[in-house]
Structures are given as C-alpha cells and as structure tokens.
Amino acid sequence: MNIFHIKLSFDIITVRKREKLGLGGGGNSQLTNAIRAHANFIEYSLLAVLLLFILEMQNFISIAIYIAGVSLFSAGGPLAIS
C-alpha cells in the first residue's frame, strides 16, 4: 500500500515539474486528475484496511478477507492504481 502511495505522489511531482506549477492545480487537468487520484487513495484506503481488520477480528472466513483485500487493490478494484 505504501508503494501505491509513493507512486501517486511521484505522479503529482512529475506533472508539477513538467508544467512548472508550485501550488494548486493551475487549471491543468492532468495535474488535477493526479491530485484527485492521490486524495481518493488516502481517503478510502484507510477505511478499507480498517474494515478488513474488523473482519479479521470477528474471525470472518480468511479466504474471503484475502479475496476482498486483493480485489481492492487489483486492476478492477476501487483503489486500483493504473
């Protein structure tokens, strides 16, 4: 998960350097998209991990927890990183 966070951070840095923008989005749609992707990951990944932890503490079926965790961060999941 930390690797995904670092990748999203570097995506923002790359666009900022290329477009020479310091703060804010500057009206650049590519930078705005990178910022939103980073913010969405931060907002939802903590909740997803917390919910998986709660399932684990309730002795939920282990394979179901593994499948849910993998699906969150896989190519089709809501927290997917492209």
C-alpha positions as CSV (number, residue, x, y, z in Angstrom):
1,M,0.0,0.0,0.0
2,N,2.9,2.4,0.7
3,I,4.3,1.7,-2.7
4,F,1.0,2.8,-4.3
5,H,1.0,6.0,-2.2
6,I,4.6,6.8,-3.2
7,K,3.8,6.1,-6.9
8,L,0.8,8.5,-6.7
9,S,2.9,11.1,-5.0
10,F,5.6,10.8,-7.7
11,D,2.9,11.2,-10.4
12,I,1.9,14.5,-8.9
13,I,5.6,15.6,-8.7
14,T,6.2,14.6,-12.3
15,V,3.3,16.7,-13.6
16,R,4.2,19.6,-11.4
17,K,7.8,19.7,-12.6
18,R,6.8,19.3,-16.3
19,E,4.2,22.0,-16.1
20,K,6.2,24.2,-13.7
21,L,3.4,24.5,-11.2
22,G,4.0,25.0,-7.5
23,L,0.7,25.1,-5.6
24,G,-2.8,24.1,-6.6
25,G,-3.9,22.6,-9.9
26,G,-3.2,25.6,-12.0
27,G,-6.1,24.6,-14.3
28,N,-4.1,21.7,-15.6
29,S,-6.5,18.7,-16.0
30,Q,-3.7,16.1,-15.8
31,L,-2.5,17.6,-12.5
32,T,-6.0,17.8,-11.2
33,N,-6.5,14.1,-12.0
34,A,-3.3,13.1,-10.3
35,I,-4.2,15.1,-7.2
36,R,-7.7,13.5,-7.0
37,A,-6.3,10.0,-7.5
38,H,-3.9,10.6,-4.6
39,A,-6.6,12.1,-2.4
40,N,-9.0,9.3,-3.2
41,F,-6.4,6.7,-2.3
42,I,-5.7,8.4,1.0
43,E,-9.4,8.8,1.9
44,Y,-10.5,5.3,1.0
45,S,-7.5,3.0,1.7
46,L,-7.6,3.6,5.4
47,L,-11.2,2.8,5.6
48,A,-10.8,-0.3,3.5
49,V,-7.9,-1.6,5.7
50,L,-9.9,-0.8,8.8
51,L,-12.9,-2.8,7.6
52,L,-10.6,-5.7,6.7
53,F,-9.1,-5.6,10.2
54,I,-12.6,-5.6,11.7
55,L,-13.5,-8.7,9.6
56,E,-10.3,-10.4,10.8
57,M,-11.1,-9.6,14.4
58,Q,-14.5,-11.1,14.0
59,N,-13.0,-14.4,12.8
60,F,-14.6,-14.0,9.4
61,I,-13.7,-16.5,6.7
62,S,-10.0,-16.0,5.9
63,I,-10.2,-16.7,2.2
64,A,-13.0,-14.1,1.9
65,I,-10.8,-11.5,3.6
66,Y,-7.9,-12.3,1.3
67,I,-10.1,-12.0,-1.8
68,A,-11.6,-8.7,-0.6
69,G,-8.1,-7.3,0.1
70,V,-6.7,-8.3,-3.3
71,S,-9.8,-7.0,-5.1
72,L,-9.5,-3.6,-3.6
73,F,-6.0,-3.0,-5.0
74,S,-6.2,-5.1,-8.2
75,A,-6.8,-3.7,-11.6
76,G,-10.6,-3.8,-11.3
77,G,-10.9,-2.6,-7.7
78,P,-12.0,0.8,-6.4
79,L,-8.5,1.6,-5.2
80,A,-6.7,0.3,-8.3
81,I,-3.6,2.0,-9.4
82,S,-3.0,2.4,-13.1
